[in-house]
């Protein structure tokens, strides 16, 4: 069986998006998507992360990648190209393990949205063409370069490219122009001998073509927001770390809310008598009222026993169950009590004690500042933190995407 090494370069010093490689993306650290792609590919035999950063290394190991060495600091600078990073990794593996892969797959963390079959398809293509040096992922270009221009020093424009047989390609219909492609960071598959020539791709490069909607490259915060929306709302096939998030149920009849950290910001004020106070968000209350008017049952489940929880529930006009140690059992009891199937129920939480309830409902939701383990397990992660409009955000989302009528 050929040795196929998936190598993921992930330095710690990102400037445009600080700590980008381990920043949560749709519930998981960004690098987890590239690791999952390598681990899930049938052709890949090893997945290694090359990093200079201890925290990135710990996250990579948590998600199943190997981190057998620490990348030298001089190979983790802003202007460091890929080639020395890869030659260092291969030299280290050969010197310390006698390991020499047959093919090397580059998986950049900044392109997390990959079709499930992409790696195996690209590896197979290179294996079928021994004359080729590498395979590179490309998408149809969004803007045709035959309609692009240069501006000379005298201010005049000249076309960027010419097309034989078409006098003015910039005026020609798009359909009559040669198709062009944009290289992406999704995948490169390279024969190791290419690196010795001082190249990352060699001279004979074959394309593995992705559909244009997979064009996700995270360089700016705006890129990040758009990409998260894409993966959450479009639902196109892609590699996910762990269980793939479930879509919002078309019909929702029950919403169950944790209290501390969900309807509050998880802080508590205590006076000299021991009396506790918490802060709640008025927008949450209005959203809950709209759901109830639309016929959706809303219930609060709380691990604590506290008069402030009961007082807030009375204000909202919703049932509350306190001292709930087993939220999964409580969730099952609620579904039986209301005669509602699990597929039509939603649970919203923020901490690890809420996780058992996630498995008992059709849609599990985490507030924006939920514990990382909760965000990873959730089907949806809200943008607002608990106590700061997260529940209102959920209510608005339900009205926008379900079959509830607005009142």
C-alpha positions in Angstrom: 0.0 0.0 0.0 1.5 3.4 -0.9 2.4 5.8 1.9 0.4 9.0 1.5 1.3 11.7 3.9 -1.2 14.5 4.6 0.8 17.5 5.9 -1.0 20.5 7.4 1.1 23.7 7.8 -0.2 25.7 10.8 2.0 28.4 12.3 0.9 30.4 15.3 1.5 34.0 14.2 -1.5 34.9 12.1 -2.0 38.6 11.8 -5.2 39.2 9.9 -7.2 36.9 12.2 -5.3 36.3 15.5 -4.9 32.6 16.5 -6.7 31.8 13.2 -5.8 28.1 13.0 -7.5 27.3 16.3 -10.2 29.9 16.3 -13.6 28.1 16.5 -15.2 27.8 13.0 -18.8 26.6 13.0 -18.1 24.9 16.4 -14.7 23.4 15.9 -11.2 24.8 15.7 -10.4 25.8 12.1 -7.5 23.3 11.9 -9.8 20.4 12.8 -11.5 20.5 9.4 -8.2 19.8 7.6 -7.3 17.1 10.1 -10.7 15.5 9.6 -10.3 15.6 5.9 -7.0 13.7 6.1 -8.2 11.2 8.6 -11.4 10.4 6.7 -9.6 10.0 3.3 -9.2 6.3 2.5 -5.9 6.9 0.6 -4.1 8.8 3.4 -1.9 6.8 5.7 -0.6 9.6 8.0 -1.8 13.0 9.1 0.9 15.3 10.4 0.7 19.0 11.5 3.8 21.2 11.1 3.6 24.0 13.7 5.7 26.2 15.9 3.0 26.7 18.4 2.3 24.5 21.5 -1.4 25.3 21.7 -1.9 24.5 18.0 0.0 21.2 18.6 -2.3 20.3 21.5 -5.5 21.0 19.5 -4.1 19.0 16.6 -3.4 16.0 18.8 -6.8 16.3 20.4 -8.4 15.9 16.9 -6.2 12.9 15.9 -3.2 14.4 14.1 0.4 13.6 14.8 2.7 16.4 15.8 6.1 14.6 15.9 8.3 17.8 15.8 8.2 21.5 16.4 8.7 23.7 13.4 11.7 26.0 13.8 10.8 29.7 14.4 12.7 30.8 11.3 10.3 28.7 9.2 7.2 30.3 10.8 7.5 33.9 9.7 4.9 35.9 7.8 6.9 35.7 4.6 7.9 32.0 4.9 7.0 30.1 1.7 5.7 26.5 1.7 8.7 24.8 0.3 11.1 25.1 3.3 8.3 24.0 5.6 7.8 20.8 3.6 11.4 20.0 3.0 12.0 20.4 6.8 9.1 18.1 7.6 10.3 15.4 5.2 13.9 15.7 6.2 13.0 15.3 9.9 10.8 12.3 9.2 13.5 10.6 7.2 16.2 11.4 9.7 14.3 10.4 12.9 12.0 7.7 11.6 13.4 6.5 8.2 10.0 7.5 6.8 9.7 8.4 3.1 6.2 8.9 1.7 5.2 8.1 -1.8 3.0 11.2 -2.1 2.5 14.3 0.0 -0.9 16.0 0.3 -0.9 19.6 1.4 -4.1 20.6 3.3 -4.1 24.3 4.2 -6.3 25.1 7.3 -7.6 28.3 5.8 -9.7 26.3 3.3 -11.9 24.2 5.6 -14.8 23.5 3.2 -13.9 20.4 1.3 -16.0 17.8 -0.6 -15.8 14.4 1.2 -14.2 12.7 -1.8 -11.7 15.4 -2.7 -8.5 14.0 -1.3 -9.0 10.4 -2.6 -10.0 11.9 -6.0 -6.8 14.0 -6.2 -4.5 11.2 -5.0 -6.1 8.7 -7.5 -5.6 11.2 -10.3 -1.9 11.6 -9.6 -1.4 7.8 -9.2 -3.0 7.3 -12.6 -0.6 9.8 -14.3 3.0 8.8 -13.5 4.2 11.6 -15.9 2.6 14.3 -13.7 4.5 16.0 -10.9 1.4 17.2 -8.9 -2.3 17.8 -8.7 -3.7 21.1 -7.6 -7.3 22.1 -6.6 -9.0 24.7 -8.8 -12.4 26.2 -9.2 -13.9 28.0 -12.2 -12.8 31.6 -11.9 -15.4 34.0 -10.8 -14.0 36.8 -13.0 -12.7 35.9 -16.5 -9.2 37.4 -16.9 -9.8 37.9 -20.6 -11.9 40.9 -19.5 -9.2 42.3 -17.2 -7.0 45.3 -17.9 -3.6 46.9 -17.2 -3.3 50.6 -16.8 -0.1 52.1 -18.3 1.8 55.0 -16.8 0.2 57.3 -19.4 -3.2 56.3 -18.1 -4.2 54.2 -21.1 -5.7 50.8 -20.6 -4.4 47.7 -22.3 -6.1 44.2 -22.1 -4.5 41.7 -19.8 -4.8 38.8 -22.2 -5.3 38.2 -25.9 -7.3 35.4 -27.5 -6.4 34.1 -30.9 -9.3 34.6 -33.3 -11.1 37.1 -31.1 -10.0 40.7 -31.8 -11.6 42.2 -28.7 -12.1 39.5 -26.0 -13.1 42.1 -23.5 -16.1 42.9 -25.6 -16.9 39.3 -26.4 -19.7 37.3 -24.7 -18.3 35.3 -21.8 -19.5 32.0 -23.4 -17.1 32.5 -26.3 -14.0 32.9 -24.2 -11.7 30.1 -23.1 -12.7 28.8 -19.6 -10.3 29.8 -16.8 -9.7 28.5 -13.3 -8.6 29.9 -10.0 -6.2 27.9 -7.8 -7.5 27.3 -4.3 -5.9 26.1 -1.1 -8.1 23.0 -0.7 -5.5 20.5 -1.8 -2.2 19.9 -3.5 -0.8 16.3 -4.0 2.9 16.3 -4.8 5.5 13.7 -5.6 8.4 14.1 -3.1 11.0 14.3 -5.8 9.5 17.6 -6.8 10.7 19.3 -3.7 14.4 18.6 -4.5 13.9 20.7 -7.7 13.1 23.8 -5.6 9.4 23.7 -6.5 6.1 22.9 -4.7 4.4 21.8 -7.9 6.8 20.8 -10.6 6.2 21.4 -14.3 3.4 19.0 -15.1 0.4 19.9 -12.9 -3.0 18.3 -13.2 -6.3 19.9 -12.0 -8.8 18.5 -9.6 -11.8 20.8 -10.2 -14.1 21.8 -7.4 -17.5 23.5 -7.8 -17.3 27.2 -7.3 -19.3 27.3 -4.1 -16.4 25.6 -2.3 -14.3 28.7 -2.8 -13.7 29.5 0.8 -10.3 31.1 1.9 -10.3 32.7 5.3 -8.0 35.7 5.2 -10.2 38.4 6.8 -13.0 38.5 9.5 -15.5 39.2 6.7 -14.3 36.0 5.0 -14.9 34.1 8.3 -18.5 35.4 8.7 -19.5 34.6 5.2 -18.0 31.1 5.3 -19.7 30.2 8.6 -23.0 31.4 7.1 -22.3 29.3 4.0 -21.7 26.0 5.9 -24.5 26.6 8.3 -27.2 27.6 5.8 -26.3 26.0 2.4 -25.7 22.5 3.7 -23.4 21.5 0.8 -21.5 18.2 1.2 -18.3 18.7 3.2 -15.9 17.0 5.6 -16.9 17.7 9.3 -14.9 16.9 12.4 -17.1 14.5 14.4 -20.9 14.4 13.8 -22.3 16.6 11.1 -24.6 19.3 12.4 -28.3 18.6 11.8 -30.5 21.2 10.1 -33.1 23.1 11.9 -36.4 21.1 12.1 -39.0 22.4 9.7 -41.5 22.1 12.5 -40.7 23.2 16.1 -43.1 22.6 18.9 -40.9 22.8 22.0 -38.0 24.9 23.0 -36.2 24.0 26.3 -33.8 26.5 27.8 -31.0 26.2 30.3 -31.0 29.2 32.7 -27.6 30.2 34.0 -25.4 31.2 31.1 -28.3 31.0 28.6 -30.9 33.3 29.9 -28.3 35.1 32.0 -24.6 35.9 31.4 -23.6 33.3 34.0 -22.7 36.0 36.6 -24.4 36.5 39.9 -24.6 39.4 42.3 -24.7 38.5 46.0 -25.5 41.1 48.8 -24.5 40.9 52.4 -27.5 38.7 53.3 -26.7 36.1 50.6 -29.5 37.3 48.4 -28.6 36.6 44.7 -29.4 38.7 41.7 -28.8 38.0 38.0 -29.1 40.1 34.8 -31.5 39.0 32.0 -32.1 40.4 28.5 -35.4 42.0 27.7 -35.2 41.0 24.1 -35.1 37.3 25.2 -38.4 37.8 26.9 -40.0 39.4 23.9 -38.8 36.6 21.6 -40.1 33.9 24.0 -43.5 35.7 24.1 -43.7 35.6 20.3 -42.9 31.8 20.3 -45.6 31.1 22.8 -48.1 33.2 20.9 -47.2 31.1 17.8 -48.0 27.9 19.7 -44.5 26.8 20.6 -44.1 25.5 24.2 -41.1 27.0 26.1 -39.7 25.5 29.2 -36.7 26.3 31.5 -34.5 23.5 32.9 -32.1 24.5 35.6 -29.5 22.6 37.6 -29.8 25.2 40.4 -32.5 25.7 43.0 -32.9 29.5 43.3 -35.8 31.8 43.8 -34.4 34.1 41.1 -34.9 31.3 38.5 -38.5 30.9 39.6 -39.1 34.6 39.6 -37.7 35.0 36.0 -39.8 32.1 34.8 -43.0 33.7 36.3 -42.1 36.9 34.5 -41.7 35.1 31.2 -44.9 33.0 31.8 -43.1 29.7 31.2 -42.8 26.5 33.3 -39.5 25.9 35.1 -38.0 22.8 36.5 -35.2 23.3 39.1 -32.6 21.0 40.7 -32.4 19.0 37.5 -29.3 16.8 37.8 -30.1 14.6 34.8 -31.1 16.8 31.9 -31.4 14.0 29.4 -34.0 12.2 31.6 -35.8 15.5 32.2 -35.8 16.1 28.5 -37.4 12.7 27.8 -40.0 13.4 30.5 -40.9 16.7 29.0 -41.3 15.2 25.5 -43.6 12.6 27.0 -45.5 15.2 29.0 -46.2 17.4 26.0 -46.6 14.5 23.6 -44.0 16.0 21.2 -41.5 13.9 19.2 -37.9 14.6 19.8 -37.5 15.7 16.2 -39.7 18.7 16.9 -37.8 19.9 20.0 -34.9 22.2 20.6 -32.6 22.5 23.5 -30.4 25.5 24.2 -27.4 25.4 26.6 -24.0 26.7 27.4 -22.1 24.2 29.6 -21.0 20.6 29.7 -23.9 19.5 32.0 -26.2 20.4 29.1 -24.6 18.0 26.7 -26.7 14.9 27.6 -29.9 16.8 26.6 -28.5 17.5 23.2 -28.9 13.8 22.3 -32.6 13.9 23.2 -33.8 16.6 20.8 -33.9 17.2 17.0 -31.8 20.4 17.2 -29.1 21.2 19.8 -28.2 24.9 20.1 -25.3 26.6 22.0 -25.0 30.2 23.0 -22.2 32.2 21.5 -19.9 32.0 24.5 -20.7 28.3 25.4 -18.0 26.0 26.6 -15.9 24.8 23.5 -17.1 21.2 24.0 -20.7 22.4 23.9 -20.0 24.4 20.7 -18.5 21.3 19.1 -21.5 19.1 20.0 -24.1 21.7 19.0 -26.0 21.7 15.7 -26.0 25.5 15.7 -23.9 28.1 17.6 -25.5 31.4 18.1 -23.6 34.6 17.6 -24.8 36.3 20.8 -23.5 35.2 24.2 -25.9 34.0 26.9 -27.7 36.8 28.7 -27.0 39.2 25.9 -29.8 38.4 23.4 -28.8 34.8 22.5 -32.3 33.5 23.1 -33.9 36.3 21.1 -31.5 35.5 18.3 -32.8 31.9 18.4 -36.4 33.0 18.4 -35.9 35.2 15.4 -34.0 32.4 13.6 -36.9 30.0 14.2 -39.4 32.5 12.8 -37.2 33.2 9.8 -36.6 29.6 8.8 -39.5 27.5 10.2 -43.1 27.4 9.3 -44.3 29.5 12.2 -46.5 32.5 11.4 -45.5 36.0 12.6 -47.8 37.6 15.1 
